[in-house]
């Protein structure tokens, strides 16, 4: 029996057009990624141009379609990973100038950046149009998206029949993204590992766009916004907006929608300039500067998505969370007057990695994302460390605990609200985390206060202190002990306490102006736990570089501590606020 997705289409393409080799299949699945991505900028421009107070129903429709296209993008990446190739999103070809053709589609499939309105709806309807009856599968130059995916389905069946499923589906299962990596209510995110799951993924893509069959408008799911209703496919949702009326049971593609009215207020649309370009405005102008900011953010999302689909699936939540910041930037642009009564808009132009605030690559480093998490590159080991204290709660030492499993690139929570701490799960975007950074960028030597003893010169930067209390000691603080450092036991005690200071607020040399003596610490990040289960800072050791969200590096030091409660007054550095707010990794259970 044919798979449901195959029943919608004519028999497979002629041998000359068939996807006949694994290389062909991998190439076409990369095209599928490029196709699904190409739909995102036009949908986002239409979505962000809508006034939410005057067009809530139109926003619901366009936002729903956009979310499902994100699912389709992830499904295409799962398919490509399953057949043993690497998805590519962070590349110039993903963002050619608009207007543009749909990747490898027919000449009539052209996409523009437009505000919501009749022209945008016509473009979306052309994009989502179901394949006509008897339309052949088309591996290139396709007229409809359904025909393109029919060619991929045919190629999968043909290659599995000729080579066997094991030879076709040879990818690493760990690269598959699934529902646990992505908060959504927009469809099924299917892990692909064999022909059956691959066909299910293709079916999900096609049915959400075209509908389940040619005689129905429904896509087989329940409407997430209205659970009492069945959901219509993308093409028919845009028909609803054009007709100003919903489909109801008994309606067909031929009848059109006959249900309740949908109100679309075209006066409640920001008149964005069509197909904006950076070149339209002078360097340094307000609009161009805002467009450049948007492009940096969008390319960061492409980078995060590529990382997520290439072995760091947890970053999918970070990428989708970053889109919240993208929304604010786009809407700010659409409030900026442009020429001829229009407003500015995002230009969706590619920013080369070497021009970004933080470069890509696999060298070890920590990047602070604006109002988001810490992005850790290069497989920096992640450990737990617990403070060992005396019976009187005096700090004694740190005990190393478990090493946590991570990908080569991973994200650590900075807002303090993630449900997957220490990892980011995208909560920062939902709660509107303000991660504004205010740490002093001056080097340690400019900020330090020096206190000399005998055979030791102690240096301290109070702004770095996280109040871990190693400097206080059982009887008196380090500052009071320096006068007695002629006693080598006292001097050794002071040195040991300074070595345990996680932030490096305290350091020491053997003489004033001498070279600082640092403990030999590995390149690592440690999740600190203090007395009574108090969750403390992220302890960065071994000189791992930290780059702020604006691209400025913090001074690289052997020891530094980063805030993870979200409340420090000196972000991204910890200032001990976690102690004041009794920060915990998990909320203690309460009993009645």
C-alpha positions as CSV (number, residue, x, y, z in Angstrom):
1,X,0.0,0.0,0.0
2,X,1.3,3.4,-0.9
3,X,2.2,5.9,1.8
4,X,-0.4,8.7,2.1
5,X,2.0,11.3,0.9
6,X,2.6,9.3,-2.3
7,X,-1.1,8.9,-3.0
8,X,-1.4,12.6,-3.7
9,X,1.0,12.6,-6.6
10,X,1.4,11.1,-10.0
11,X,3.9,8.2,-10.4
12,X,7.6,9.0,-10.0
13,X,9.5,11.2,-12.4
14,X,11.1,9.9,-15.6
15,X,14.5,8.2,-15.2
16,X,16.3,11.3,-16.5
17,X,14.8,13.5,-13.8
18,X,14.8,11.0,-11.0
19,X,17.0,11.5,-7.9
20,X,19.1,8.4,-8.7
21,X,22.2,8.6,-6.3
22,X,22.9,9.3,-2.7
23,X,24.8,12.4,-3.8
24,X,21.7,13.6,-5.7
25,X,19.5,12.9,-2.7
26,X,21.8,14.8,-0.3
27,X,21.9,17.7,-2.7
28,X,18.2,17.9,-3.0
29,X,17.6,17.7,0.7
30,X,20.0,20.7,1.1
31,X,17.9,22.4,-1.4
32,X,14.8,21.6,0.7
33,X,16.5,23.3,3.7
34,X,17.1,26.4,1.5
35,X,13.5,26.2,0.2
36,X,12.0,26.1,3.7
37,X,14.3,28.9,4.9
38,X,13.5,31.1,1.8
39,X,9.9,31.3,3.0
40,X,10.8,32.8,6.4
41,X,11.9,36.4,5.6
42,X,8.7,37.1,3.6
43,X,6.5,35.7,6.3
44,X,8.3,37.6,9.0
45,X,7.9,40.9,7.2
46,X,4.2,40.4,6.7
47,X,3.8,39.3,10.4
48,X,5.8,42.2,11.9
49,X,3.9,44.8,9.8
50,X,0.6,43.8,11.4
51,X,-0.7,45.9,14.3
52,X,-1.4,43.4,17.0
53,X,-4.3,45.4,18.4
54,X,-6.1,45.8,15.1
55,X,-5.2,42.5,13.4
56,X,-5.0,39.7,16.0
57,X,-6.6,37.1,13.7
58,X,-4.2,37.8,10.8
59,X,-1.3,37.7,13.2
60,X,-2.5,34.3,14.5
61,X,-2.6,32.9,10.9
62,X,0.8,34.2,9.7
63,X,2.5,33.4,13.0
64,X,1.1,29.9,12.9
65,X,2.3,29.4,9.3
66,X,5.8,30.7,10.2
67,X,6.1,28.4,13.2
68,X,5.2,25.4,11.0
69,X,7.7,26.5,8.4
70,X,10.3,26.4,11.2
71,X,9.3,22.8,11.9
72,X,9.6,22.0,8.2
73,X,13.1,23.5,8.2
74,X,14.0,21.2,11.1
75,X,12.4,18.2,9.4
76,X,14.4,18.9,6.2
77,X,17.6,19.1,8.4
78,X,16.6,15.8,10.1
79,X,16.2,14.2,6.6
80,X,19.6,15.4,5.4
81,X,21.3,14.3,8.6
82,X,19.6,10.9,8.4
83,X,21.2,10.3,5.0
84,X,24.7,11.2,6.3
85,X,25.2,14.8,5.2
86,X,25.7,18.2,7.1
87,X,23.0,20.8,6.8
88,X,24.2,24.3,5.8
89,X,22.3,27.5,6.8
90,X,25.0,30.0,7.6
91,X,26.0,30.8,4.1
92,X,25.6,33.8,1.7
93,X,23.3,31.8,-0.7
94,X,20.7,31.6,2.1
95,X,20.1,35.4,1.8
96,X,20.3,36.6,-1.8
97,X,18.8,40.0,-2.6
98,X,15.0,40.3,-2.7
99,X,13.0,39.8,-4.9
100,X,14.4,36.4,-5.4
101,X,13.3,33.0,-6.9
102,X,12.5,30.1,-4.7
103,X,15.7,27.9,-4.7
104,X,15.7,25.7,-7.8
105,X,12.0,26.4,-8.4
106,X,10.3,27.6,-11.5
107,X,10.5,31.2,-12.6
108,X,7.0,32.0,-11.4
109,X,8.0,31.3,-7.8
110,X,9.3,34.7,-6.8
111,X,9.6,36.0,-3.3
112,X,9.6,39.7,-2.1
113,X,9.8,41.4,1.3
114,X,6.4,43.1,1.6
115,X,4.0,44.3,4.3
116,X,0.8,42.3,4.8
117,X,-1.8,43.0,2.2
118,X,-3.3,41.8,-1.1
119,X,0.1,41.5,-2.8
120,X,1.6,39.6,0.0
121,X,-1.4,37.2,0.2
122,X,-1.1,36.5,-3.6
123,X,2.6,35.7,-3.1
124,X,1.8,33.3,-0.2
125,X,-1.0,31.6,-2.1
126,X,1.3,31.1,-5.1
127,X,4.0,29.7,-2.7
128,X,1.7,27.3,-0.9
129,X,-0.4,26.3,-3.9
130,X,-1.2,22.6,-4.0
131,X,0.1,20.6,-6.9
132,X,-2.6,20.2,-9.6
133,X,-4.1,16.8,-10.3
134,X,-1.7,14.6,-12.4
135,X,1.2,17.0,-11.8
136,X,4.5,15.1,-12.1
137,X,7.1,15.0,-9.4
138,X,9.8,17.6,-10.2
139,X,13.3,17.4,-8.8
140,X,14.4,20.8,-10.2
141,X,12.5,23.7,-11.7
142,X,9.4,22.6,-9.8
143,X,6.2,24.6,-10.1
144,X,4.9,23.7,-6.6
145,X,6.6,22.7,-3.4
146,X,4.5,19.5,-3.3
147,X,6.0,18.4,-6.7
148,X,9.5,18.9,-5.3
149,X,8.9,16.8,-2.2
150,X,7.2,14.1,-4.4
151,X,10.5,13.9,-6.3
152,X,12.4,13.5,-3.0
153,X,10.0,10.8,-1.8
154,X,10.4,9.0,-5.1
155,X,14.2,9.2,-4.8
156,X,14.1,7.8,-1.3
157,X,11.9,4.9,-2.3
158,X,14.1,4.2,-5.4
159,X,17.4,4.3,-3.5
160,X,16.1,2.2,-0.6
161,X,14.9,-0.4,-3.0
162,X,18.2,-0.5,-4.9
163,X,20.7,0.0,-2.0
164,X,18.8,-1.0,1.1
165,X,17.6,1.2,3.9
166,X,20.8,0.8,6.0
167,X,22.9,2.1,3.1
168,X,20.6,5.2,2.7
169,X,20.0,6.1,6.3
170,X,23.5,6.1,7.6
171,X,23.6,9.3,9.5
172,X,24.4,9.8,13.2
173,X,21.1,9.5,15.2
174,X,22.5,12.0,17.8
175,X,22.1,14.8,15.2
176,X,18.3,14.4,15.0
177,X,16.4,17.2,16.6
178,X,13.1,16.3,18.3
179,X,10.2,17.8,20.3
180,X,12.4,17.9,23.5
181,X,14.7,20.5,21.8
182,X,12.0,22.9,20.6
183,X,9.0,24.4,22.4
184,X,6.2,24.4,19.8
185,X,2.6,23.6,19.2
186,X,3.0,23.9,15.4
187,X,3.3,20.2,14.3
188,X,5.3,17.1,14.8
189,X,9.1,17.3,14.9
190,X,10.0,13.8,13.7
191,X,13.3,12.1,14.2
192,X,14.3,10.4,11.0
193,X,16.1,7.0,11.0
194,X,14.5,4.9,8.3
195,X,12.2,5.0,5.3
196,X,9.0,5.0,7.3
197,X,10.0,7.9,9.5
198,X,11.4,9.8,6.4
199,X,8.1,9.4,4.6
200,X,6.2,10.6,7.8
201,X,8.4,13.7,7.9
202,X,7.7,14.5,4.2
203,X,4.0,13.9,4.8
204,X,4.0,16.4,7.7
205,X,5.6,19.0,5.4
206,X,3.3,18.6,2.5
207,X,0.1,18.1,4.4
208,X,0.6,21.3,6.4
209,X,1.2,23.2,3.2
210,X,-1.3,21.7,0.8
211,X,-3.7,19.7,2.9
212,X,-4.3,16.0,3.3
213,X,-6.0,15.3,0.0
214,X,-7.0,17.3,-3.1
215,X,-10.7,17.2,-2.0
216,X,-10.1,18.6,1.5
217,X,-8.7,21.8,3.0
218,X,-7.7,20.2,6.4
219,X,-4.1,19.2,7.3
220,X,-5.0,16.5,9.8
221,X,-4.2,18.4,13.0
222,X,-6.3,20.3,15.5
223,X,-6.1,24.1,15.4
224,X,-3.7,25.0,18.3
225,X,-5.5,28.3,18.8
226,X,-9.0,26.9,18.7
227,X,-8.8,23.2,19.9
228,X,-12.5,22.7,19.0
229,X,-11.7,23.2,15.3
230,X,-9.7,21.2,12.8
231,X,-6.8,23.0,11.3
232,X,-6.7,24.0,7.6
233,X,-3.5,23.8,5.5
234,X,-1.4,26.9,4.8
235,X,-2.8,27.5,1.4
236,X,-6.3,27.5,2.7
237,X,-5.5,29.7,5.8
238,X,-4.4,32.4,3.3
239,X,-7.6,31.8,1.4
240,X,-9.4,32.5,4.6
241,X,-7.6,35.8,5.1
242,X,-8.3,36.9,1.5
243,X,-12.0,35.9,1.7
244,X,-12.4,37.3,5.3
245,X,-14.1,34.1,6.3
246,X,-13.1,30.7,7.9
247,X,-13.6,27.3,6.5
248,X,-16.1,25.1,8.3
249,X,-17.0,21.4,8.1
250,X,-18.5,20.6,4.6
251,X,-16.4,23.3,2.9
252,X,-14.2,22.2,0.0
253,X,-11.5,23.8,-2.0
254,X,-14.1,24.4,-4.7
255,X,-16.7,26.0,-2.3
256,X,-14.2,28.2,-0.5
257,X,-14.7,29.3,3.1
258,X,-18.3,29.8,4.3
259,X,-17.8,29.9,8.1
260,X,-17.5,32.7,10.6
261,X,-16.0,36.0,9.5
262,X,-12.3,36.9,10.0
263,X,-11.7,40.6,10.3
264,X,-8.6,42.0,8.5
265,X,-8.0,45.7,9.0
266,X,-5.6,46.8,6.2
267,X,-5.4,50.3,7.8
268,X,-3.7,48.5,10.7
269,X,-0.7,47.5,8.7
270,X,2.6,49.4,8.8
271,X,3.4,50.6,5.3
272,X,6.9,49.0,5.1
273,X,9.0,49.9,2.0
274,X,9.0,46.9,-0.4
275,X,12.3,44.9,-0.7
276,X,14.4,47.2,1.6
277,X,18.2,47.3,0.9
278,X,21.1,48.6,3.0
279,X,22.2,50.5,-0.1
280,X,19.1,52.6,0.0
281,X,20.5,54.6,2.9
282,X,23.8,56.2,3.7
283,X,26.3,54.5,6.0
284,X,25.7,55.8,9.6
285,X,22.1,56.8,9.0
286,X,19.6,55.7,11.6
287,X,17.7,53.3,9.2
288,X,20.9,51.7,7.9
289,X,22.3,51.3,11.4
290,X,19.1,49.6,12.5
291,X,19.0,47.3,9.5
292,X,22.6,46.3,10.1
293,X,21.7,45.5,13.7
294,X,18.8,43.3,12.5
295,X,21.1,41.5,9.9
296,X,23.6,40.7,12.6
297,X,20.9,39.2,14.8
298,X,19.4,37.2,11.9
299,X,22.7,35.8,10.8
300,X,23.3,34.8,14.5
301,X,20.1,32.8,14.2
302,X,21.3,31.1,11.0
303,X,24.5,30.3,12.8
304,X,22.7,28.9,15.8
305,X,20.4,26.8,13.6
306,X,23.4,25.4,11.7
307,X,25.1,24.5,15.0
308,X,21.8,22.9,16.3
309,X,21.5,20.7,13.2
310,X,25.2,19.7,13.3
311,X,25.6,18.1,16.6
312,X,24.3,20.6,19.2
313,X,20.5,20.1,19.1
314,X,19.9,22.0,22.4
315,X,20.8,25.2,20.5
316,X,17.5,25.0,18.6
317,X,15.8,26.5,21.7
318,X,18.4,29.2,21.8
319,X,17.9,30.0,18.1
320,X,14.2,30.3,18.4
321,X,14.5,32.4,21.6
322,X,16.8,34.8,19.7
323,X,13.9,35.4,17.3
324,X,12.1,37.4,20.1
325,X,14.9,40.0,19.9
326,X,14.6,39.9,16.1
327,X,10.9,40.8,16.4
328,X,11.6,43.9,18.5
329,X,14.3,45.1,16.0
330,X,12.0,44.6,13.0
331,X,9.1,46.4,14.6
332,X,11.4,49.3,15.6
333,X,12.5,49.6,11.9
334,X,8.8,49.7,10.8
335,X,8.2,52.7,13.1
336,X,11.0,54.6,11.3
337,X,9.6,56.8,8.4
338,X,11.2,56.2,5.0
339,X,10.5,57.9,1.7
340,X,7.1,58.2,-0.1
341,X,5.0,57.6,3.0
342,X,6.6,54.2,3.7
343,X,8.4,53.0,6.8
344,X,11.8,51.2,6.9
345,X,12.0,47.5,7.1
346,X,14.5,44.7,7.6
347,X,16.7,43.9,4.5
348,X,17.7,40.3,5.4
349,X,21.2,40.6,4.0
350,X,24.1,38.3,4.8
351,X,26.8,39.4,7.2
352,X,30.1,37.6,6.6
353,X,31.3,35.8,9.8
354,X,34.5,37.9,10.0
355,X,32.4,41.0,10.2
356,X,30.2,39.8,13.0
357,X,30.6,40.9,16.6
358,X,31.6,37.4,17.5
359,X,33.3,35.2,14.9
360,X,32.3,31.7,14.1
361,X,34.7,28.8,14.4
362,X,35.5,26.0,16.9
363,X,38.2,27.7,19.1
364,X,37.4,27.7,22.7
365,X,35.5,30.8,23.9
366,X,32.3,31.9,25.6
367,X,30.0,34.4,23.8
368,X,27.4,36.4,25.7
369,X,24.2,36.6,23.6
370,X,22.2,39.8,23.9
371,X,19.5,39.2,26.5
372,X,20.2,35.5,26.1
373,X,22.5,32.7,27.3
374,X,26.2,32.1,27.3
375,X,27.2,30.3,24.1
376,X,30.2,28.0,24.7
377,X,32.4,26.9,21.8
378,X,35.1,24.4,21.4
379,X,33.9,21.6,23.8
380,X,35.0,23.4,27.0
381,X,34.5,20.8,29.8
382,X,31.6,21.5,32.1
383,X,31.9,20.3,35.7
384,X,30.2,20.8,39.1
385,X,32.1,22.0,42.1
386,X,30.8,22.1,45.6
387,X,32.3,24.3,48.4
388,X,33.5,22.4,51.4
389,X,32.9,24.2,54.6
390,X,33.7,23.6,58.3
391,X,31.1,22.9,61.0
392,X,31.0,26.7,61.5
393,X,30.3,27.3,57.8
394,X,33.8,28.6,57.1
395,X,35.0,28.1,53.5
396,X,37.7,25.5,53.2
397,X,38.1,24.3,49.6
398,X,36.3,23.2,46.5
399,X,35.4,19.6,45.7
400,X,35.1,18.6,42.1
401,X,32.0,16.6,41.2
402,X,30.5,15.2,38.0
403,X,31.5,16.3,34.5
404,X,28.3,17.0,32.5
405,X,27.8,15.7,29.0
406,X,27.8,18.5,26.4
407,X,28.0,19.0,22.7
408,X,31.0,20.8,21.2
409,X,28.9,24.0,21.2
410,X,26.4,24.4,24.0
411,X,24.4,27.2,25.8
412,X,24.3,27.9,29.5
413,X,21.4,29.7,31.2
414,X,22.1,33.4,32.0
415,X,18.6,34.5,33.1
416,X,18.3,32.1,36.0
417,X,14.9,30.8,34.9
418,X,15.7,27.9,32.6
419,X,13.9,24.6,33.5
420,X,17.0,22.8,32.3
421,X,19.7,24.5,34.3
422,X,22.5,24.9,33.9
423,X,21.6,24.7,30.2
424,X,19.5,27.2,28.4
425,X,16.0,26.2,27.3
426,X,14.9,29.5,25.7
427,X,13.0,30.7,28.8
428,X,15.0,34.0,28.6
429,X,12.9,35.0,25.6
430,X,9.6,34.1,27.2
431,X,10.2,36.1,30.4
432,X,11.8,39.1,28.7
433,X,15.2,38.8,30.4
434,X,17.2,42.0,30.4
435,X,20.8,40.9,30.0
436,X,22.3,44.4,29.6
437,X,26.0,44.2,30.4
438,X,27.6,46.8,32.6
439,X,30.8,45.2,33.8
440,X,33.9,47.5,33.9
441,X,36.0,46.7,30.9
442,X,39.2,48.2,32.4
443,X,42.0,45.6,33.0
444,X,42.6,44.1,36.4
445,X,45.8,46.1,36.9
446,X,44.0,49.4,36.5
447,X,41.3,48.5,39.1
448,X,43.4,46.6,41.7
449,X,44.2,47.9,45.2
450,X,47.6,46.6,46.5
451,X,48.2,45.6,50.1
452,X,51.8,44.5,51.0
453,X,52.8,42.0,53.6
454,X,56.1,40.2,54.2
455,X,57.1,38.2,51.1
456,X,53.7,38.7,49.6
457,X,51.9,41.6,47.8
458,X,48.1,41.0,47.8
459,X,46.0,42.6,45.0
460,X,42.3,43.0,45.1
461,X,39.5,44.2,42.8
462,X,36.4,44.5,44.9
463,X,34.1,44.7,41.9
464,X,34.9,41.1,41.1
465,X,34.1,39.7,44.5
466,X,31.3,37.1,44.6
467,X,31.4,36.7,48.4
468,X,32.5,33.1,48.4
469,X,34.2,34.0,51.7
470,X,37.6,32.3,51.3
471,X,39.2,35.7,52.1
472,X,37.4,35.9,55.5
473,X,38.8,32.8,57.2
474,X,38.0,31.3,60.5
475,X,39.2,34.2,62.6
476,X,40.1,37.2,60.6
477,X,40.2,38.4,57.0
478,X,43.2,38.4,54.7
479,X,43.6,42.2,55.0
480,X,44.2,41.8,58.7
481,X,46.6,38.9,58.3
482,X,49.1,40.6,56.0
483,X,50.8,42.3,58.9
484,X,51.8,38.9,60.3
485,X,53.0,37.3,57.0
486,X,56.6,37.3,58.3
487,X,55.3,34.0,59.8
488,X,55.6,31.7,56.8
489,X,52.6,29.6,58.1
490,X,50.4,32.8,58.0
491,X,51.8,33.7,54.6
492,X,51.0,30.2,53.3
493,X,47.5,30.4,54.7
494,X,46.9,33.7,52.9
495,X,48.3,32.3,49.6
496,X,46.0,29.2,49.9
497,X,42.9,31.3,50.5
498,X,43.7,33.5,47.6
499,X,44.2,30.5,45.3
500,X,40.6,29.3,46.3
501,X,39.0,32.7,45.3
502,X,37.0,31.7,42.3
503,X,36.6,35.1,40.7
504,X,40.2,36.1,41.1
505,X,39.1,39.2,43.0
506,X,42.1,38.5,45.1
507,X,45.5,37.6,43.6
508,X,49.1,37.9,44.8
509,X,52.7,38.4,43.8
510,X,55.8,37.8,45.9
511,X,56.6,41.5,45.8
512,X,54.8,44.7,44.8
513,X,54.7,45.0,41.0
514,X,55.9,41.4,40.6
515,X,54.4,38.8,38.4
516,X,51.1,37.4,39.8
517,X,51.2,33.8,40.9
518,X,48.1,31.9,39.8
519,X,47.0,28.4,40.6
520,X,47.3,25.9,37.7
521,X,43.7,25.6,36.6
522,X,42.5,23.7,33.5
523,X,40.4,25.3,30.8
524,X,36.9,24.5,32.1
525,X,33.6,25.9,33.3
526,X,32.5,24.8,36.8
527,X,29.0,25.2,38.1
528,X,29.5,26.3,41.7
529,X,27.4,25.2,44.6
530,X,28.0,26.9,48.0
531,X,26.8,26.0,51.5
532,X,23.3,24.7,52.0
533,X,22.8,24.0,48.3
534,X,23.1,27.7,47.3
535,X,23.6,27.9,43.5
536,X,26.5,30.2,42.8
537,X,28.3,31.5,39.7
538,X,29.8,29.8,36.6
539,X,33.5,29.6,37.4
540,X,35.5,30.0,34.2
541,X,39.1,28.8,34.5
542,X,42.3,28.4,32.5
543,X,42.0,31.6,30.4
544,X,38.9,30.8,28.4
545,X,38.1,34.0,26.5
546,X,34.7,35.7,27.1
547,X,33.2,38.0,24.5
548,X,30.4,40.4,25.3
549,X,27.3,40.7,23.2
550,X,28.6,43.9,21.6
551,X,31.7,42.1,20.5
552,X,34.0,43.6,23.1
553,X,36.2,41.0,24.9
554,X,36.5,40.9,28.6
555,X,40.0,40.7,29.9
556,X,41.1,37.1,29.6
557,X,42.1,35.9,33.1
558,X,43.0,32.6,34.7
559,X,39.8,32.9,36.9
560,X,36.6,34.7,36.4
561,X,33.0,34.1,37.5
562,X,29.9,34.7,35.4
563,X,26.4,35.5,36.7
564,X,23.8,32.8,36.2
565,X,21.1,34.0,38.5
566,X,20.3,36.8,36.1
567,X,20.3,39.5,38.8
568,X,23.9,40.7,39.0
569,X,24.4,44.5,38.7
570,X,27.7,43.9,36.8
571,X,26.6,41.5,34.1
572,X,27.9,39.3,32.7
573,X,30.1,39.0,35.8
574,X,28.8,37.7,39.1
575,X,28.6,40.1,42.0
576,X,27.3,37.8,44.7
577,X,23.6,38.7,44.2
578,X,22.7,35.0,44.1
579,X,23.4,35.0,47.9
580,X,20.9,37.8,48.5
581,X,18.2,36.2,46.5
582,X,18.9,32.6,47.8
583,X,19.3,31.4,44.2
584,X,18.7,27.7,43.6
585,X,19.1,25.4,40.6
586,X,15.8,23.8,41.5
587,X,12.9,25.3,43.5
588,X,12.7,23.5,46.9
589,X,9.5,21.5,47.3
590,X,7.0,22.9,49.9
591,X,4.7,20.9,52.1
592,X,1.4,22.0,53.4
